[in-house]
Amino acid sequence: MKILAIADEEHPGFWDHYRPGKLAGYDLIVSCGDLKAEYLSFLVTMARCPLLYVHGNHDTHYAKKHPEGCDCIDDQIVTVNGVRILGLGGCRRYNEKGFQYTEAEMARRIRRLRWRLWRTGGVDIVVTHAPPEGLGDGEDPAHWGFACLRQMLDKYRPKYLLHGHVHLRYQTKPARRIDHADTAVINCAGHYELEIPDGPCPPQDRGRVIWKTRFRDPYPGE
């Protein structure tokens, strides 16, 4: 399965200077947050493959105009081509705006997924906006990572954690990939291509989400 992971900055080659066929060959697009809804809708239309996303801390505008044709996987586990994918968007709380969480709040979100993780036998890819603590996070409070995400990697040992939030143009020059035990932690700011084997699933189900947990409305009361 060929995956295009994106975050934080719209890539001109996929947007302003798009050429037909540029997105051909991808089986899945994953957004790690902080991208325009119009951009995600454009990508899913042109690529003609599923697009899954989690919220970044700047994605409060999705409440007024969500990415059409895309699936939010915040606090969910989905399976695509037999690959189990978990979504946990948002970043460390540094002001009172949306999709920001304290360490305790993020840890609570992870605990609520325990039964679903047991049911699926674990997870292959974790999609977040913020990175785990000490694995590609920043030095300022707005870009600190979550310790509970690192603990989750130690417990469930997914093959990949895909995140954004820490732009590659920052002066700290964060690494694209950091290997932690069995997990490759990848900073997907801008875009990153990833190719992995399909998991075990019937051939007729390949290329779409084949199992999905109950959807949690990210905009309660809207």
C-alpha positions as CSV (number, residue, x, y, z in Angstrom):
1,M,0.0,0.0,0.0
2,K,1.4,3.4,-1.0
3,I,0.5,6.2,1.4
4,L,0.9,9.9,1.0
5,A,1.1,11.5,4.5
6,I,0.7,15.3,4.7
7,A,0.6,18.0,7.4
8,D,0.9,21.7,8.2
9,E,1.8,23.2,4.8
10,E,0.0,22.8,1.4
11,H,2.4,21.4,-1.2
12,P,2.3,23.6,-4.4
13,G,2.8,20.5,-6.5
14,F,-0.4,19.0,-5.2
15,W,-2.3,22.3,-5.2
16,D,-1.3,25.5,-7.0
17,H,0.8,23.7,-9.7
18,Y,-1.1,20.4,-9.8
19,R,-0.9,18.4,-13.0
20,P,-3.2,15.5,-13.9
21,G,-1.9,12.2,-12.8
22,K,0.3,13.7,-10.0
23,L,-1.6,11.8,-7.4
24,A,-2.0,8.6,-9.3
25,G,-0.7,5.4,-7.6
26,Y,-1.6,6.3,-4.0
27,D,-3.8,3.9,-2.1
28,L,-4.3,6.2,0.9
29,I,-3.8,9.8,1.9
30,V,-3.3,10.6,5.6
31,S,-3.5,14.1,7.0
32,C,-1.8,14.8,10.3
33,G,-3.5,18.2,10.7
34,D,-3.3,22.0,10.1
35,L,-4.3,21.9,6.5
36,K,-7.1,23.7,4.6
37,A,-10.3,21.8,4.2
38,E,-10.3,22.8,0.5
39,Y,-6.9,21.2,0.1
40,L,-7.9,17.9,1.5
41,S,-11.1,17.9,-0.6
42,F,-9.1,18.6,-3.7
43,L,-6.6,15.8,-2.9
44,V,-9.3,13.2,-2.3
45,T,-11.1,14.1,-5.5
46,M,-8.0,14.0,-7.7
47,A,-6.3,10.9,-6.1
48,R,-9.6,8.9,-6.0
49,C,-8.4,7.0,-2.9
50,P,-9.5,7.3,0.8
51,L,-8.3,10.3,2.7
52,L,-8.2,10.0,6.5
53,Y,-7.4,12.9,8.8
54,V,-6.9,14.0,12.4
55,H,-7.3,17.6,13.6
56,G,-4.4,19.9,14.1
57,N,-4.6,22.7,16.6
58,H,-5.4,25.2,13.8
59,D,-8.3,23.1,12.3
60,T,-11.1,24.8,14.2
61,H,-12.4,26.1,10.9
62,Y,-13.5,22.6,9.9
63,A,-16.5,23.2,12.1
64,K,-17.8,25.6,9.4
65,K,-16.5,23.7,6.4
66,H,-15.2,20.2,6.8
67,P,-13.1,18.4,4.2
68,E,-15.6,16.9,1.9
69,G,-15.2,13.3,0.9
70,C,-12.7,12.7,3.7
71,D,-13.0,10.7,7.0
72,C,-12.0,12.0,10.4
73,I,-10.4,9.3,12.5
74,D,-9.8,11.2,15.7
75,D,-10.3,8.7,18.6
76,Q,-11.0,5.9,16.1
77,I,-9.4,2.8,14.7
78,V,-10.0,2.0,11.1
79,T,-8.6,-0.7,8.8
80,V,-7.5,0.0,5.2
81,N,-6.1,-2.9,3.1
82,G,-5.7,-4.8,6.3
83,V,-3.6,-2.1,7.9
84,R,-4.9,-1.0,11.3
85,I,-4.8,2.8,11.8
86,L,-5.5,4.8,14.9
87,G,-6.1,8.6,15.0
88,L,-5.3,11.0,17.9
89,G,-5.2,14.6,16.8
90,G,-4.5,17.8,18.6
91,C,-1.5,19.2,20.5
92,R,-0.4,20.1,24.0
93,R,-2.5,22.9,25.5
94,Y,-0.8,26.2,25.4
95,N,-3.9,28.5,25.1
96,E,-7.6,28.2,25.2
97,K,-8.3,27.5,21.5
98,G,-9.6,24.2,20.2
99,F,-8.0,20.7,19.7
100,Q,-5.5,21.2,22.5
101,Y,-5.1,18.8,25.4
102,T,-3.3,18.5,28.7
103,E,-1.1,15.5,29.2
104,A,-3.9,14.0,31.4
105,E,-6.6,14.6,28.8
106,M,-4.6,12.9,26.0
107,A,-3.8,10.0,28.4
108,R,-7.5,9.7,29.0
109,R,-8.2,9.5,25.3
110,I,-5.8,6.7,24.9
111,R,-7.2,4.8,27.8
112,R,-10.7,4.9,26.2
113,L,-9.2,3.1,23.2
114,R,-8.0,0.1,25.2
115,W,-10.9,-2.2,24.4
116,R,-10.8,-1.3,20.7
117,L,-7.1,-1.9,20.6
118,W,-7.7,-5.3,22.3
119,R,-10.4,-6.1,19.7
120,T,-8.2,-5.3,16.8
121,G,-5.1,-7.0,18.3
122,G,-3.2,-3.8,18.3
123,V,-2.5,-1.2,15.7
124,D,0.0,-0.8,12.8
125,I,0.0,3.0,12.3
126,V,-0.8,5.8,14.8
127,V,-1.7,9.2,13.2
128,T,-1.3,12.2,15.5
129,H,-0.7,15.9,15.1
130,A,1.8,16.4,17.9
131,P,4.7,14.1,18.3
132,P,5.6,12.0,21.4
133,E,7.7,13.6,24.1
134,G,11.4,13.4,23.2
135,L,10.8,12.0,19.7
136,G,10.8,15.0,17.4
137,D,9.0,17.5,19.5
138,G,10.0,21.2,20.0
139,E,11.5,23.1,22.9
140,D,8.8,25.7,23.3
141,P,5.5,24.8,25.2
142,A,3.4,25.0,22.0
143,H,5.4,22.2,20.5
144,W,6.1,19.9,23.4
145,G,5.2,16.3,22.8
146,F,3.0,14.0,24.8
147,A,4.6,11.6,27.2
148,C,1.6,9.3,27.0
149,L,2.1,8.9,23.3
150,R,5.6,7.6,24.0
151,Q,4.2,5.2,26.6
152,M,1.6,4.0,24.0
153,L,4.4,3.2,21.6
154,D,6.2,1.2,24.3
155,K,3.0,-0.8,25.1
156,Y,1.5,-1.4,21.6
157,R,4.6,-1.2,19.4
158,P,3.0,0.0,16.2
159,K,5.1,0.0,13.1
160,Y,4.7,3.8,12.4
161,L,3.6,6.9,14.1
162,L,2.9,9.7,11.7
163,H,2.7,13.3,13.0
164,G,3.0,17.0,12.0
165,H,3.0,20.1,14.1
166,V,6.8,20.6,14.1
167,H,7.6,22.3,10.8
168,L,10.8,21.3,9.1
169,R,11.8,24.9,8.5
170,Y,12.0,25.6,12.2
171,Q,15.5,26.5,13.4
172,T,15.8,23.3,15.4
173,K,15.7,21.4,12.1
174,P,13.8,18.4,13.4
175,A,14.5,15.0,12.0
176,R,12.2,13.4,9.4
177,R,12.4,10.0,11.0
178,I,13.3,8.8,14.5
179,D,13.3,5.1,15.3
180,H,12.0,4.2,18.7
181,A,12.0,0.5,19.6
182,D,9.8,-1.1,16.9
183,T,8.3,2.2,15.8
184,A,9.4,4.6,13.1
185,V,8.3,8.1,14.2
186,I,7.9,10.2,11.1
187,N,7.5,14.0,10.8
188,C,5.1,14.4,7.8
189,A,5.2,18.2,7.7
190,G,4.6,19.1,4.0
191,H,4.4,15.6,2.6
192,Y,6.0,12.2,3.0
193,E,5.6,9.0,1.0
194,L,5.4,5.7,2.7
195,E,5.0,2.2,1.2
196,I,4.1,-0.7,3.4
197,P,2.8,-4.2,2.8
198,D,-1.0,-4.8,2.9
199,G,-2.3,-6.6,5.9
200,P,-4.5,-9.8,5.8
201,C,-7.9,-9.0,4.3
202,P,-10.1,-10.4,1.6
203,P,-9.1,-9.1,-1.9
204,Q,-12.6,-7.7,-2.6
205,D,-12.2,-5.3,0.4
206,R,-8.9,-3.8,-0.6
207,G,-8.8,-0.1,-1.3
208,R,-11.4,1.0,1.2
209,V,-12.1,1.3,4.9
210,I,-13.3,-2.2,5.9
211,W,-13.9,-1.8,9.6
212,K,-14.6,1.4,11.5
213,T,-15.5,2.1,15.1
214,R,-18.4,4.4,16.1
215,F,-17.8,8.0,14.9
216,R,-17.3,10.6,17.6
217,D,-18.6,14.0,16.6
218,P,-15.6,16.4,16.9
219,Y,-17.9,19.4,17.0
220,P,-20.5,18.5,19.7
221,G,-23.3,21.0,19.9
222,E,-22.8,22.4,16.4
